[in-house]
Each structure stands twice: as C-alpha cells, then as structure tokens.
Amino acid sequence: MSRFRAISPVYFVALAAIFAHGARTEGVVAPSEAKQLRDEVRDMFYHAFDGYMQHAFPLDELRPLTCKGEDTLGGYALTLIDSLDTLALLGDRERFGAAVEWVGRNVSRHMQDKTVSVFETTIRVLGGLLSAHLIASDYATGMKIQSYDDQLLHLSVDLAQRMLPAFDTPTGIPFGSVNLLHGVDEDESKITSTAGGGTLTLEFGVLSRLTGNPVFEQVTKNAVRGIWARRSKLNLVGAHINVFTGEWTQKDAGIGTSIDSFYEYLLKAYLLFGDEEYLYIFQEAYKAAMKYLHHDPWYVEVNMNSGTTVWPLFNSLQAFWPGLQVLAGDIDPAIRTHHAFFSVWKRYGFTPEGFNLATSNIQNGQRSYPLRPELMESTYWLFKATRDPRYLDAGRDMVASLQYGARCPCGYCHIEDVESHKQDDHMESFFLAETVKYLWLLFDLAIGPDNIVENGPYKYIFSTEGHLLPATPEIALVNEHCSYFGAFCKGEGGQIYGTKGTLLGHQEANDTRSDSKWVLSGQHVNLKDSFATSGFIKGQCLGLTHGQKFGIAYSDEEDSAYEHESKIQAQGHSVIVIPSAATRQSVDSGENKLIDTKEPSESPITITNRTENKVDNVSEQNSTDS
C-alpha cells in the first residue's frame, strides 16, 4: 500500500516550473537545420517502412528487434494500410500506387472469421482505406492513380458492414469487438470504453457521404448520443460503460486513457461535417473538462458525479489535448499544458505511459513508451498556430530521442522503461501513420510546406489515427438529423413524420419497432428491438428550437446513490480538499516564488489515505492510441 504526501497549494504550477528549468533546448532551429530534420524524419519513415515490408509483410506489424512479423489486429497487412496516406504525403507515387493496388487486390480475402476491435479496426483500417481512396481517386491531390477503380472504397463498405452488428445494443453504444463473419460473439463483453464507443463518427460518416448510405453515419452518431445522454450533472462522462444497461462501470472522468478521442471527435466531426449538434456537445463537454479536470497546466481524473479528484495522473494519451485546443481556438492553456507535458519528455527522453503528479515520479506499472504520437501532434498544431520556434526545438529533441533511444535493426522499438531506455520488440502501425507523419509535417511547415495538407485544394481533418480526411463538398455537406432517441418529427398540424418526411399513422408513430429495415448494398438488414430502444436517427425535424435539437437530457443517478458514493469515497479512499477562491487568495506569497505571475495560480489539492496503487492496462481498457 502506498500513501501519497499532501500536495501543496501551488504544487501543480510549481511542478511545471521546476520541470521547465530542465526543458530548455539548445539553440533555435535554423531553416537549413529544419530541412535536414525533415529529411531525417523521412529517412526514419523509410527505415521502419522498409523493415516492415522486408521482414513482416503481409503480417500486421513488425517486430523490429528480431526482424520478424506478427498478426495483431486481423491479419490484413495492418501496417501497410495504416501507412498509405503517409506515402502519399511524402510524394512517393510509385510505392503509394503499388501499395494501393496490392491492398485492393488482396485484403478482402482476409476479412473472414476473425474477431477484431471495432475501435482499432475503424481508426486504423477503415480510416486508412478511406484516406487512401480519397487521395488515389482525385486529380486535385496530385497523387491520382490512373488505374484505380474505387477498390478501397468497396473494401471500406464491406468492412463497415461487417462491423454493423456491434451497434445492435439497447443503448446504441457498440460492443468493443465483433467477428467479421458471424457478428458479435455470444460471450462478448458488454463493457466498452467511452473512446471505443464514441470515436467512430469521422470514418463512418465519411463512408456514408461517399456512398450515399446514411446507416454508417447514423449508427455512430447514435452511439455518441448514447454516451452523452448518460453524462453526469457536471457534464462529465466516465471511462467505461455497459452497452446494454448504460451503467457506468468506471466513473473516473479525464481526458486521457479510455476517454480521450471522444472529445476529439466531437469537435472534428463538426469541423468536417458542419453538424452543429457535435459542436454543441463539444462546447458543453469542453467547458466541464476545463472546470473539473484542469489544474493548470495539468489535468487530473475526477469522479464524474462529484468532481472529486481521484487520481492526479498525467498519462501519455493526454498529450493530444493541446492540439485539440488549438483547433478549438483556446491557445493560451494549450501552450502552458504542452510546456508541462514536454517537460516530462525532457526529463526521461520519452513520455512514460503514466506520470504521478503527487509523487513526481513514474506511475507504478506505466514505465513504457510505445512510440505514441500525441505529443508530436500537439507540437505540430501549436507551431502551425503560433510559429513559435520553441516547437521546432521540441521536435528536434523528439527526433533525437527516437533516433538514439528507439531505433533498432529493422525499425523503431517500443521503450520498455523510459528511465533505462530498454527496448521492446514491438512497433505499432501508428508509428508510421502518425508519429513520423506529424514530425515530418512540423519541419516541412518550417521551411515552406510542400505537401497536399498545406498546399492542396482542400482543408484536411486528421483522424485520431492521423489519417487525412478532406473537407470536399461531397463530405462537408451538412446533414442534420432529428436528435431524439427513436423519435419521429411532429408537423405543424400534429402529424407525425418518419424518415424522409413520410406521413405515419398513429400506430406506426408509436411503434418504433415495426418492421425497421435499412438497405445496405442490396441487402436487407433487420434492426432488432435493441435498435428501436436506442433509436436510429429518423430524419430531419424542422422547426425545432436549439434546446430541442441539442438538449438531450442526461441520465441522473438517484440522489441517495450519489450521496452513498460520496461517503464511500471519503471514508475508504482519498479525501480531497479544493479550497474556495477566497482561500486560494490567502495562500502565503512565499509559496508562489516559482510561479509566473502572468499565469493563473492553481487551486490546492490535498490527497491523503490513498489505499491502492492504480495501474492502467491500456490495451485492456480499449484506450485510444491517438
């Protein structure tokens, strides 16, 4: 059992200030050096990509120490699919064309009797296929393949259809896994992560808009609504939920493990599709996160019902947040938080999976760095927004760490321990899809960008896997739907309308379970009772007020249960004291010597009597990788 010492009133800001002393880089990156760094990152990509193609392909991923391959997701050349748009971004027409041709010809036969993660398959495989399709089919990208005939789009439709059974739940929130041949296994867990259920909207939404089939977009939007409808009174969501009962099984709210990309896709779905419902939910969720999770410049985990801090932990998945804040236009806190997060990188040469803010040490059991891209992603976005050379300095430091600590014979290795820099024989596909991609974009931007993202005809949204999704007129066309669960729209005269404005009789309007069918490429898919409970989006509702359109009510727990939970929290675990503003103002000035007076000081948090260590198993919790 461990006992945390109390955190002083200025601890969070002071911690960042102390780390900042060691986070200063050596000199400013000149344009000539930026070009060298861009070329070095390009070489890093090809060292890893060639290692995969020579020693692992067509298996999913490379074991870079032993120069072997392994199937980790579904056995359909995962790393190649995840790398397609990076090849295009680098302007490698020959390899991009060859890779697209191979995938289009061979991958379909691998989509057989395999149980896969809905989340990982969506963001890595479906996202990779769609991004490559959009590049290969469009002259405007400069990478159009003349012989290409929409093979990747057909693959995308096939794959997405095979995952649709996962959404057949009473809440509309999908199962975490699905068998690509038989659907959901009978013994499949009913528990999924918030990120796993709420980070599917971009890929499925793009597919709907490319095919004209609304089902894909609708089921994923309904999943987001299913999660948001079960938010707490504080507008916070937990980490894990039962997809049948809607009960939260882990009530820790945060911006990292198991929740992170739920926030990300709320904003990005609005930016890509123009759907204001996503913006409204994001605004409410973001405001709550900044109120209850933010302890400037860090973020903590709190109980979703009470706002009580339960874990003062920086985990590496949080590092995407400053980049998201840039997209949201909230630059100042993004700068401070990135500075704090990068200071952890500087301390160890990498970011550990978990860093305990109370002990100022690596969290027990979370010493590894699996080549995650989130800090690189935020560095790129902050440089793009500010052009501050400190972010080039940070990028240079990241390149050096990867080159000297993670490079191995056939690629780049996971770091098993960020203190000893011991290497582990794994290289996840997102290293090529994201980590080197964001570093390359950073330095290319510094010397005058020469890529389709900066110079192309479209604005691009990056998926959580770093895949390029262009806001073409076809994709960005706004499709606004009725926001009620299983609802039908009432006309001015009281008539009730179903999909596409069809007038329904009284019995039909009140029986949302009657003969519900959607057509999928000529196939009739019966929607079971669970879909009627969760409710497909039934079409447009005209004349609704803003609150009617977007004000989905949260599901409260009963007050007695809430009070009981608070007592257990106080008696059995940590006791958290967050003083009022008046108390904060009375803090002795001598304790503020490390604080820049231009930045706000933070509320003190005292933690006592913690009775257990917390070890997050990222893979078991369906956490996001970006």
N, C-alpha and C positions, 0 to 999 in steps of 0.2 A: 504494500500500500504506500502511496506517496502523498505527501502533504505539501501544497503549494504555499509559498510565503505570500503575504498580503501585497497587493500591487499599490504602489504609492499614488497620490493624486495626479502626478504628472507623468506616470510611468510610460504610457503609450507614446507620447510625443518625445519624451526623453530617450526612450529606446531607439526611436528613429534617428534622433540627433546623434546618439553615440555611434550607431552604425554608419551614419553619414560621414563621420570622420574618416572611416576606412573605405569609403565608397568613391573617393575621388580618383579619377583616371589620369593617366599620364598624357597630357597634351591634347590638342584639338586635332581631329581627323581632317587633313587637307584633302582637296578634291582628288589629287593624284593617289593618295592612300585609299580614299573611298573606292576608286576604280579598282585598285589592287584587291581590296577586300571583297568587292563584288565578284571579281574573277575567282578569288579564293573560295567564296561560297559556292560558285558554280562548280568548281572542281570538287568540293565536298559532296555536292549532289551526285556527280557522276561517279565518284569513288564508291558511294553507297549504292547507287542505282546499278552500276555495272557489276558490283559484287553480288547484288541480288540476282540479276539476270544470269550471271555465270554459275552461281553456286546454289541458288534456291528456286528459281523459276521452273515450273509454274506453281510451286507451293506458295502459300500465303505470304510468309515472311522469312527473312534471313536471320540465321544465327551467325553473327559477324566474327566471332572469335574462332569458331571451328569451321567456318565457311561451309555451312550446311543449311538446309531449308526446313521449314516446319509449317504445317497447316494449323492455323489458329482461329479462324473465323468460319469458313465454309468451304475452303478448298477451291477458290476460284481466282487464283493469282491476285490476291488482295493488294499487294504492294504495287503491282503494275497498274491496276485500276486506280489506286489512290494517287499515283504519280502522273497520270495522263495530263492533267492541266498544268502541272509544273513543267513538263516537257514543252508544252505549247508556250508557256510564259517565257521560257528560255529561248524560244525561237527555233527549237530543234525539230524542224519539219520532217526530216527523214525518220527519226525514231518515233515521233508522235504518230505519223502515218502508219508505220509498221505496227505499233502497239495497238492503235485503234482497229486495224484490220484483224489482228490476232484475237483481240477481245471479242469483236463482233462475230467471228467465225467459230470460236471455241467455248466461250464461257457458258452458253446456255445449257450445255450438257452437264455442267457441274451443279446446276440448280436442281438437285434431286432430294433424296431422303436424308436431309440434314437439318438439325435444329440449330438455329442461329439467333443471335441477339438482334432484336428489332432495331434498337438504337444504333448499335455499331454497324449493322448492315445498311441502315438508312444513310448514316452520315458518311461512311467510307465508300461503300459500293454504289448505292443508288446515287449519291451525290457525285461521285467520281464519274459515273456513266453519263449523267445528265450534263455535267460541266463539259466533258469531252465532246458530247454530241453537239452542244451549242457552239463550240469552237469549230468543230470539224465541218459543220453544215452551213457556215456563214462566211461569205466572202469578206465581210467587213472586219473579221478578226485577223485577216492576213494568213490564216492557217487552214483554210478550207481544203478538204481532201476531195479531189475530183471524183474519185470512185466511190465515195461514201454515199450510202443509201439508207440512212437512218437506222442502221443496225443497232446502235447503242440505245436509241430511243425504244426500239422494240424490246430489247433486253430489259430496259427500265420498267416498262409496263408489265412484263412478265414477272419480274422480281417483286414489284409493288403489289400486284395481285396476289402473289403467294404469301405476302405478309398481312393482307387484309383480315384474315381470320383472327389475328391477335387483337383487333379492335372490338371484337364481339364480346363486350363485357357490360354489366349493368351501368357502370359509370361512364363508359366511353373511353376510359383510360386504358391503353393497350397492355396486354401481357408483356413481360420483358423478353420472352423468347417465343419463337414459332418454328414449327417444322415446315420446310419449304414444299413438302409433298403432301403431308397429312394434316396440316394446320397445327393447332395448339395441342400439345400432349396432355393427356388426362391428368397427369401428376405435376403439371407445370405450376410453379409458384404463383400465387396471386398477389405477391408483393413486388412492386416495382419502384424505381426511384422517380422523383419528380422530373429530373433531367431526362431520364429514359422515356417517360411518357409525354413530355412537353417539348421535345427538341426534334420534331419531325415535320414541322409545318413548311419549312422552306423547300425541302426536296419533294415532298408530296404535293405541295402547292404548285411548284414549277411543273411537275408532271401533269397535273390537271390542266394547266393553262396551255401546255404544248399539245395535249391530246384532245382537249375539249370535254374530257370526262370529269365531272365535278366530284366524284366519290373520293378520290385520293385527298384532295384538299379538305373536304368536309369532315372526314373521319379524324384528321389530325387537328383541325380547328376545334372539333368537338372534344378532343382529348384535353386541349388547353383549357377549354371552358370547364371540363370536369374537374380539373385541378384547381382552377381559380375559384370555382363555386364553393370549394371546401377550404378556402383560406380562413384564417382566424380573424377575430375582430380587429387585430392590428394590421391586417392585410399582409400577413406573413404566411408562407407555406412551409411545410415540413420537408423532410428528406425522403421518406418512404411512405407509400400508401398502398392499401389493399384495393385492387382494381375492381373487386366485386362489392365490397361494403362501403368503400370510400373512407374507411377509417385510417387515420394516420398511424402508422406503426413506428415511425421515428419522428419525433416532433421538434428536433433541432433544426432551426432555420439558419441559413447562412447564404453566402454567395459562392461557396466552393463545392466540395465533393457532394455529388448526388443532386445538386440543385442548379449549379452554375449556368448552364446553357439554356435553362428555362427562361431566365431573364434575357439572355442574349437573343433568343428567337422571338421574343415579344417585340422588341424594337426592330429587329431586322426584317421580320415579316411585314411590319408597317412600311419600312423603307423600301422593300422590294415590291410589295403588292399594293401599297396605298390603302390598306384596310385600316380604318380608324379605330376599330374595336381593339386591335392589338396595341395601338398607341395608348388608348385609354387604360388598358390593363397594365401596360408597362409603366405609365406615369404613376399609377397607384402603387404598384409593386416597388418601383424605384424609390418613391418617397418614403415608403415604410422601411426599406432596406437602409436608407441613409439615416433614418431616425433611430432605428433599433439595433442595427448591425455595425454601424460605423463608429469607430473610436479613433478619430483622426490621428494618424493616417492609416490605421489598421482596421480590419474587420474581424468580428468575433461571431461565434454561434450563440444563439439565444433560444429559449423556449418560445415556440410560435404563438402560444396563448398569452403568456405573461410578459414577454420581452425580457425575461431574466437571463442574464448571461450564464451559459452553462459550459462554455469552453472557449478560452482565449487562444485560438489557434490560427496561425497563418498556414494554409495548405497551398501547394503549388498551383492548384487549379484556380485559385482566386486571382491569379495574375492576369487573367483575361479582362478583369473589371476595368482598369484604367482605359483600355482600348474601347470598351463599350461606352464608357463615359465620354470619350471623345466623340463618338457617333451621336451621343445624346446632347452634346454641346456643353457638358459640365467639365471644363478643362482644369480648373484650379485644383479640385480634390484629386483629379486623375494624376496630376503632376506630383502631388505630395505622396500619394499612395504608391505610384511607380517608384519614386525615390526610396521609399521604405522597403518595398519588395526587392528592388535591385541591390539594396544594401545586404540582404540575406545572401543573394547570389555572390556578391563580392566576398563575403565572409568565408564561404565554403568553396567557391569556384563553380557551384551549381546551386539550384534551389532544392532542398530536401522536400519530400512529399508533405512533411508536416514540421512546423517550427512553433514551439510553445512560447507564447508571449509572456507567460507568467514566470517561466524558468529561464528564459532567454537561451534556450538550447533546443536541439533537435528533439522532436517528439518521439517517444519510445515506439520502435517498430516502424518508423517512417523516415528512414535514413537514405532512401534511394532517390535517384533522379532518372526517370525513364525517357529522357530526351524530349521532355514536354516543350511545346511551342508557345505557351501562353504569355510568358514574359517577352519573348521576341515580338509577338503580335502586338502587345501594348506599346512596345518601344517603337515599332513602325508607325502606329497610328499617332503617337504623340509627336514624333518627328514630322510627320505629314502635316499635323495641325499647327506646330509651333516653329519648325525649322531650327529648333534649339540644338546646337552641336553636341550637347551632352548626350543625346540619344545615339549619335554616331559613336561616341566614346563607349557607351554601354554596349552597342552592337559589336564593336571591336573586341571588347572584353569577352563577350559571349562566344565569338568565333575562336578566340584564343583558348578558352576553356574547352570547347568541343574538340579542337584540334589536338591539344596536348593531353586532355584527360579522357576523351571518349573515342578517339579514332583507334581503330583496330584493323587487323589484316584485310578484312573484306568489307568493312563498312564502319558504322559507329555503334558503340556498345552502350547499353544501359549502365549507369553508375550504381553499383550496389550500395555503396556507402559514400556520401559526399565528403566525409572527413578523410577517409583513407584513399578515396578515388579508386577503389577496387571495381574492376569491370565485370559486367554480367553478360552472358552470351545471348542477348536479345536485341533486336532493332525493330521497333514497331513501325508500321507503314506511315504513321503520321509524321515521322521524321522527314520523309521526302515530300509529303503532302503539305506540311505546314512549317516545320522548324526552319529548314533551309529556305523555304519559299519566302517567309517574312524577312529573314536576314538579307536575302538577295534583293527583295523589293526596297528594303531600307537603304542599301548602298546605291542601288540603281537610281533611286529618287534623289540622292545627294548629288549625283554627277550629271543630272539631266536625264529624266526617265526615258527609256526606250523599250516599252512593253505595252501590251494591249490593255492593261488595267489603267495606266495613266494616259495613254495616247489613243486608245481605241474609241469607237463611236458611242460606247455605252458606259453608264455608271455600273460598277460591279459591287455586289454584296458578297462578302466571303462567308461561306457556311462555317459552322463550328469546326469542320474538318479542313477549313482553308480552301474549299473548292469555289471556283469563280462562277457566280450566278449573275448574268447581266440583266439589267432592267430594260429589256427590249419592250417595244409597245405591246407585243403579244403577252409577255409575262407580267408587265406592270399594270395592265388593265385592271381597274378596281372591280372586284366582285363582292358586293356587300350582301350579307345574308341576314335572315332573321336570327336574333340572338337567343331566343328562348329554347330551353331543352324540350325537344319533341313538340314544339309549339306550331300552331298554324296562325296565319295572319288574319285578323278581322278587318273586313272592309267597312266603308263608311256606313252602310246600311245594316251592319251587324252580320253580313255574310262572312263565312269563313273560307279562306282560300288555302289550297295546298301548294305543292311545287308548281312553279311557272304560272301562278295565278289561276289554277283550275278551281272552279267553284265546287265545294264539297257539300254533301248533305250533312245533316246534324249527326247521324250515326257515324259517318266516316270521320268527321271532325273530332269526335270524342273517342274514337278508337284508333289510336296511333299504331296499333299492332296489326291492322288488317292488310294482309297481302302486300307488305312492303317489299318492293324489288327495285334493284338498280341494274342497268345493263352494262356489262363490262366486256367490251370487245366481242359482242355476240353471245356472251354467257349470261344467264340469269343467276343472280346471286341472291338467295333468300336471306333476309335480315331477321334474325331470331328475336325473341322477346327482349333480350338484353339491349338490342339496338333501340327498340322503341322506348325503353326506360331511359337510356342515355339520351336518345333523341338525335336523329340526323337533323341537320340544318335544312329547313323545309322550303327555302326560297326567300325572296325578298319580302320584307314587311315595310310598306310605305307609310309615311306619316308618323313614325314613332319619334318620341322625344329622345333627347340624348340619354337621359337616365333610363328610359325604357329599352333603348338599343343596347346599352352597355352596362347597365347596373345589375348584373347578375348577383343575387343575394348570396352571401357566404353562409356556410353551414356552421352554426354555433354548436358547441358542446353545451350541455346544461351547466348552469352556474354552479350547482353542487359539485359536479365532476371537476370543474375548473378549480374551485376552491380546494378540493381534496388534493388535486395535483400540486397546487401551490404549497400546501402543507408538507407533502412528501418531499418536495424539492427543498424546502427549508430545513426539514428535520434530518433527512437522510443523506443529502448531498451537499452542494455548495451553498453558502449563504452570500448573496450578492448585495452590495450596498452601492447604489448610484445616487450620490447627493444631488440636491436641487441646485438650480443656478446660483442661488444665494450662497449656498455652501461652497460652490466652486470659486466664487469671487473672494472668499475669505481665506483661500489657501495661502500659506506663508510665501511671500515673494522669494524667499531664499531658495525655494524648491524649483523655481522656474528659470534658473540660470541657463539651462540648456535649451530653452525654448525661444525660437524666433518670435518676437512679439508681433510680427506681421501676420503670423498664422495663429488660428484659434487654439487655445489650450483645450485639453480633453477632460471629460468627467472622470473622476477617480473610480476605480473598481476594486473592491476588496474581495478576495476569494479565500475562504477557509474551509477546512474539513472536507477536502475532496477525497472520496473514499476509493477511487479506482482510476487506473490509467485508461486512457482512451486510445485505441489503436484502430485506425480506419483501414479496412481492407478494400482498396479502391476497386479491384475487379469484382469483388462480391457485391458491392453496392451499386453496380451499374453506373458508376460515375462517368462523366464525360472526359474525353481526352483533350478538349479544346474549348 
